Amino acid sequence: MKSKRFEALANRPVNKDGFVKEWIEEGFVAMDSPKDPKPSIRIENGEIVELDGKRKEDFDLIDSFIAAYGINKENAEKVVKMSSQELANKLVNPNISRSDLIELTSAMTPAKVCEVVSYMNVVEMMMAVQKMRSRKKPATQSHITNVRDNPVLLAADAAEGAFRGFDEQETTTAVARYAPLNAISIMIGSNIGKPGTMTQCASEEATELNLGMRGFTAYAETISVYGTEDVFTDGDDTPWSKGFLASAYASRGIKMRFTSGTGSEVQMGFAEGKSMLYLEARCIFLTKAAGVQGLQNGSISCIGIPAAVPSGIRAILGENLITAMMDLENASGNDQTFSHSDMRRTARLMMQFLPGTDYISSGYSATPNYDNMFAGSNTDAEDFDDYNVIQRDLRVNGGLQPVTEEDVVRVRNKAARAIQAVFDYLGLPAITEEEIEAATYAHGTKDVPHRNVVEDLKGATDILNRGITGLDIVKGLAENNFKDVAESVLNQLKQRTAGDFLQTASIFDKDWNVISAVNAPNDYAGPGTGYRLDGEDWEKIKNIPNAIDPRDI
């Protein structure tokens, strides 16, 4: 006989997920591996000569880079000697300011910061994230992709995503050579949905930099760093080469952040028996050392690994907290899908959604997941209403707002017509009225006509060969009765020359003011302080379209 209850449980979605027991030797441990080093530091004549149990002559590339550039030496020896439990208490204590804590946290070593975080449960970590987040008001980011690299659908989806509230939007390609068309499509669409929305196109690093320098993108984040030397050099990279690439972006007025996340070293087979969080702490310190303004982390594309081991989702929250403790902008993951269980994926989201991070998701799929070329997201276009209701239920600003069908149809149609005009102006393959109609009302690529891939790819190559830039996009829009969109794209190009939005955690408001950790820092100091969902923001989130006014009954 078999238990009917256990038979029912066996068929639950969560039991389709993969789980493994800890395997220390191969790094299948989320936090507190017995092979993690103990905190230590020794400084002689202003130089770190010992770091977390290693002498200078034994430093690997990552140790050397962190020791040279990544630690506030002034307080380092004092902080390493402090009680880690006492430091954890300071992080939770609302009476101790973020600015005072940064002087301590920036002086920690990778092993010390992990020891501090290990004292905290997830509620305490969330309390600390609420205080340590760099920008006062949280925001979020979306993925805008589709399996056919359809430019009309990309523009329409980007317009809707920006209109729903995403402050940043990221695309990538199914076919790499489509990158210029995809970048242009979401840039135009986003600036229709909400002027000032920043966009990027994740691609091979040289291509991505090229697109940014032409003015087709405003930021980048797919510049990966790793926590062991073997993984780093396996990709023919070093911390110095990544730092050079970061300076190349910044020198051209392109906002950028590195990408890392727990589990990558395990996935690539070189975890050295260290915990996932310790190796990620090294990535975070390396990012700080490179002078980069922020980090996309939260396990990202490796989430299946930490999600399979005990305390793995806690470790992901831990890496987001450590990023904030290092005074970095944090795009906190919640992107790649990892579970069949709606309950479990919501629990994973809440770790960042409730306290708020600079970008709660670094890839909420604003398209249906079947069109997500980043391997699917923890949340997608079919979750918009659930997400808005949860914001309303809990009075939390998760970065989105309710919208009406009429308004969405309007912005999607305008975006499709704008990309049609630009394609015509640039001599690219024509966009038909049928395509515009389909993209206006589509859910995904299943609802739009096929385009001629060969001709589109020729057009994408032609854009690069002809030296087309963002100014050509502005001209194409302005000369075809899209002057408001042209002005928005031009404003973004102007911001590139000013460079103000290279500040930590920068977004634009509706008047093109930069809102960042510099001019709008997080000032949380306990109940009634910091960002509160009030005023216009709360009115928008309250008023979901399907709420009944009882006075009308």
NORURBEL-V707462 format. One record per residue. N is the residue number from 1. PHI is phi in radians with two decimals (none if undefined). Layout:
N | PHI
N | PHI
This chain:
1 | none
2 | -2.00
3 | -1.19
4 | -1.12
5 | -1.16
6 | -1.20
7 | -1.12
8 | -1.15
9 | -1.11
10 | -1.06
11 | -1.60
12 | -1.23
13 | -0.97
14 | -1.07
15 | -1.43
16 | -1.56
17 | -1.29
18 | -1.73
19 | -2.33
20 | -2.34
21 | -1.41
22 | -1.08
23 | -2.37
24 | -1.00
25 | -1.02
26 | -1.79
27 | 1.47
28 | -1.43
29 | -2.55
30 | -1.27
31 | -2.49
32 | 1.02
33 | -1.21
34 | -1.08
35 | -1.62
36 | -1.16
37 | -1.26
38 | -1.55
39 | -1.12
40 | -2.84
41 | -2.74
42 | -2.43
43 | -2.12
44 | -2.24
45 | 0.91
46 | 1.37
47 | -2.06
48 | -1.33
49 | -1.95
50 | -2.56
51 | -2.46
52 | 0.86
53 | 1.48
54 | -1.84
55 | -1.42
56 | -0.94
57 | -1.18
58 | -1.79
59 | -1.06
60 | -1.57
61 | -1.00
62 | -1.23
63 | -0.98
64 | -1.09
65 | -1.19
66 | -1.13
67 | -1.10
68 | -1.33
69 | -2.28
70 | -1.84
71 | -2.25
72 | -1.27
73 | -1.18
74 | -1.01
75 | -1.88
76 | -1.08
77 | -1.15
78 | -1.12
79 | -1.19
80 | -1.06
81 | -1.42
82 | -1.21
83 | -1.12
84 | -1.17
85 | -1.15
86 | -1.09
87 | -1.14
88 | -1.09
89 | -1.09
90 | -1.10
91 | -1.12
92 | -1.46
93 | -1.21
94 | -1.21
95 | -1.45
96 | -1.91
97 | -1.29
98 | -1.01
99 | -1.08
100 | -1.17
101 | -1.22
102 | -1.04
103 | -1.09
104 | -1.54
105 | -1.15
106 | -1.27
107 | -1.73
108 | -1.31
109 | -1.71
110 | -0.96
111 | -1.19
112 | -1.16
113 | -1.14
114 | -1.18
115 | -1.12
116 | -1.09
117 | -1.14
118 | -1.15
119 | -1.33
120 | -1.84
121 | -1.49
122 | -1.17
123 | -1.15
124 | -1.16
125 | -1.08
126 | -1.13
127 | -1.06
128 | -1.20
129 | -1.06
130 | -1.02
131 | -1.49
132 | -1.59
133 | -0.86
134 | -1.34
135 | -1.68
136 | -1.07
137 | -1.72
138 | -1.27
139 | -2.57
140 | -2.67
141 | -2.25
142 | -2.21
143 | -1.66
144 | -2.21
145 | -2.49
146 | -2.72
147 | -1.20
148 | -1.90
149 | 0.90
150 | -1.31
151 | -1.19
152 | -1.21
153 | -1.16
154 | -1.04
155 | -1.10
156 | -1.14
157 | -1.14
158 | -1.16
159 | -1.10
160 | -1.14
161 | -1.04
162 | -1.13
163 | -1.11
164 | -1.31
165 | 2.21
166 | -1.10
167 | -1.49
168 | -2.33
169 | -2.45
170 | -2.17
171 | -2.06
172 | -2.59
173 | -2.17
174 | -1.45
175 | -2.05
176 | -0.97
177 | -1.23
178 | -1.32
179 | -0.85
180 | -1.06
181 | -1.18
182 | -1.13
183 | -1.10
184 | -1.13
185 | -1.09
186 | -1.37
187 | -1.10
188 | -1.16
189 | -1.07
190 | -1.10
191 | -1.31
192 | -1.51
193 | -1.15
194 | -2.80
195 | -0.92
196 | 1.72
197 | -1.10
198 | -1.59
199 | -2.28
200 | -2.55
201 | -2.23
202 | -1.29
203 | -2.69
204 | -0.99
205 | -1.03
206 | -1.15
207 | -1.13
208 | -1.09
209 | -1.15
210 | -1.03
211 | -1.09
212 | -1.12
213 | -1.17
214 | -1.39
215 | 1.55
216 | -1.49
217 | -2.36
218 | -1.92
219 | -2.69
220 | -2.54
221 | -2.60
222 | -1.64
223 | -1.95
224 | -1.48
225 | -2.23
226 | -2.35
227 | -1.70
228 | -2.26
229 | -1.10
230 | -1.07
231 | -1.22
232 | -1.04
233 | -1.32
234 | -1.06
235 | -1.69
236 | 1.05
237 | -2.15
238 | -2.41
239 | -0.98
240 | -1.22
241 | -1.18
242 | -1.19
243 | -1.11
244 | -1.11
245 | -1.09
246 | -1.06
247 | -1.20
248 | -1.12
249 | -1.10
250 | -1.06
251 | -1.18
252 | -1.88
253 | 1.25
254 | -1.88
255 | -1.14
256 | -2.66
257 | -2.49
258 | -1.36
259 | -2.25
260 | -2.70
261 | 2.81
262 | -0.96
263 | 1.83
264 | -1.14
265 | -1.22
266 | -1.14
267 | -1.07
268 | -1.68
269 | 1.48
270 | -2.35
271 | -1.56
272 | 1.03
273 | 1.32
274 | -1.40
275 | -1.22
276 | -1.08
277 | -1.21
278 | -1.08
279 | -1.13
280 | -1.21
281 | -1.04
282 | -1.08
283 | -1.10
284 | -1.15
285 | -1.13
286 | -1.12
287 | -1.08
288 | -1.03
289 | -1.13
290 | -1.33
291 | 1.37
292 | -1.40
293 | -1.32
294 | -2.92
295 | -2.55
296 | -1.61
297 | -2.57
298 | 2.36
299 | 1.30
300 | 0.94
301 | -1.40
302 | -1.89
303 | -1.10
304 | -1.03
305 | -1.34
306 | -1.09
307 | -1.18
308 | -1.58
309 | -1.93
310 | -1.02
311 | 1.17
312 | -1.16
313 | -1.20
314 | -1.10
315 | -1.09
316 | -1.12
317 | -1.08
318 | -1.05
319 | -1.21
320 | -1.11
321 | -1.10
322 | -1.08
323 | -1.04
324 | -1.15
325 | -1.13
326 | -1.52
327 | 1.16
328 | -1.92
329 | -1.07
330 | -2.25
331 | -1.72
332 | -1.64
333 | 1.42
334 | 0.90
335 | -1.93
336 | -1.08
337 | -1.13
338 | -2.48
339 | -2.49
340 | -1.41
341 | -1.63
342 | -1.07
343 | -1.12
344 | -1.26
345 | -1.21
346 | -1.22
347 | -1.05
348 | -1.12
349 | -1.10
350 | -1.08
351 | -1.04
352 | -1.84
353 | -1.10
354 | -1.23
355 | -1.34
356 | 1.42
357 | -2.18
358 | -1.03
359 | -2.42
360 | -1.00
361 | -1.97
362 | -1.85
363 | 2.54
364 | -1.21
365 | -1.30
366 | -1.42
367 | -2.13
368 | -1.09
369 | -1.06
370 | -1.17
371 | -1.76
372 | -1.51
373 | -1.45
374 | -1.67
375 | 1.31
376 | 1.49
377 | -2.08
378 | -1.06
379 | -2.38
380 | -2.42
381 | -1.05
382 | -1.39
383 | -1.78
384 | -0.94
385 | -1.17
386 | -1.04
387 | -1.07
388 | -1.13
389 | -1.20
390 | -1.11
391 | -0.99
392 | -1.17
393 | -1.02
394 | -1.79
395 | 0.88
396 | -2.18
397 | -1.63
398 | -1.65
399 | 1.70
400 | -2.05
401 | -2.49
402 | -1.13
403 | -2.40
404 | -1.80
405 | -1.05
406 | -1.04
407 | -1.19
408 | -1.14
409 | -1.03
410 | -1.10
411 | -1.24
412 | -1.12
413 | -1.13
414 | -1.11
415 | -1.14
416 | -1.09
417 | -1.25
418 | -1.16
419 | -1.22
420 | -1.04
421 | -1.13
422 | -1.19
423 | -1.04
424 | -1.11
425 | -1.10
426 | -1.52
427 | 1.27
428 | -1.54
429 | -0.92
430 | -1.09
431 | -1.85
432 | -1.55
433 | -1.11
434 | -1.09
435 | -1.14
436 | -1.09
437 | -1.06
438 | -1.14
439 | -1.16
440 | -1.07
441 | -1.92
442 | -1.29
443 | -1.59
444 | -2.87
445 | -1.16
446 | -1.14
447 | -1.89
448 | -2.18
449 | -1.18
450 | -1.28
451 | -1.81
452 | -1.39
453 | -1.08
454 | -1.04
455 | -1.19
456 | -1.09
457 | -1.15
458 | -1.07
459 | -1.11
460 | -1.11
461 | -1.13
462 | -1.09
463 | -1.01
464 | -1.21
465 | -1.15
466 | -1.47
467 | 1.27
468 | -1.09
469 | -2.25
470 | -1.03
471 | -1.12
472 | -1.13
473 | -1.14
474 | -1.03
475 | -1.10
476 | -1.07
477 | -1.25
478 | -1.11
479 | -1.45
480 | -2.23
481 | 1.13
482 | -2.10
483 | -1.13
484 | -1.15
485 | -1.24
486 | -1.02
487 | -1.12
488 | -1.14
489 | -1.12
490 | -1.11
491 | -1.01
492 | -1.16
493 | -1.15
494 | -1.09
495 | -1.06
496 | -1.09
497 | -1.36
498 | -1.28
499 | 1.41
500 | -1.10
501 | -1.42
502 | -1.42
503 | -1.16
504 | -1.04
505 | 1.08
506 | -1.37
507 | -2.39
508 | -1.90
509 | -1.56
510 | -1.15
511 | -1.78
512 | 1.19
513 | -1.43
514 | -1.34
515 | -1.98
516 | -2.59
517 | -1.20
518 | -1.43
519 | -1.79
520 | -2.45
521 | -1.23
522 | -1.16
523 | -2.07
524 | -1.06
525 | -2.51
526 | 1.81
527 | -0.91
528 | 1.48
529 | -2.11
530 | 1.20
531 | -1.24
532 | -2.24
533 | -1.34
534 | -2.38
535 | 1.03
536 | -1.06
537 | -1.03
538 | -1.19
539 | -1.07
540 | -1.13
541 | -1.22
542 | -1.10
543 | -1.60
544 | -1.19
545 | -1.03
546 | -1.63
547 | -1.40
548 | -1.51
549 | -1.49
550 | -1.09
551 | -1.25
552 | -1.56
553 | -1.63
